[in-house]
Amino acid sequence: MAFNQIQLNGKDILEKNFKTAMRGYNQEEVDEFLDTIIQDYEAFEQEIDRLKQENERLKKQSDQTRTRSTAPNHQVNYDILKRLSNLEKAVFGKKYADADS
């Protein structure tokens, strides 16, 4: 369920009044149940806020990790290519090195 589809909040539940009838519900029991629902709503809202903050923190951490890992990667690629070039020179000799230049 999307967050914007929630129709009630703790205050709405607290202020809700039910009409009484001759054989209606026990008002104290209904009030106790509504108090429990309000507590759950508040706990859910706190958990949603905590998860949003954690999600933002992890996104930032992921972005920072991605940024840091790209720069050294180019250096590693250059080192690998240089080693490969040296290996080719050693295996194929000076003739290959002259043709590569």
Secondary structure, DSSP 8 states (H G I E B T S, - for coil): --GGG----HHHHHH------TT---HHHHHHHHHHHHHHHHHHHHHHHHHHHHHHHHHHHHHHHHHHHHHHHHHHHHHHHHHHHHHHHHHH-HHHHHHH-
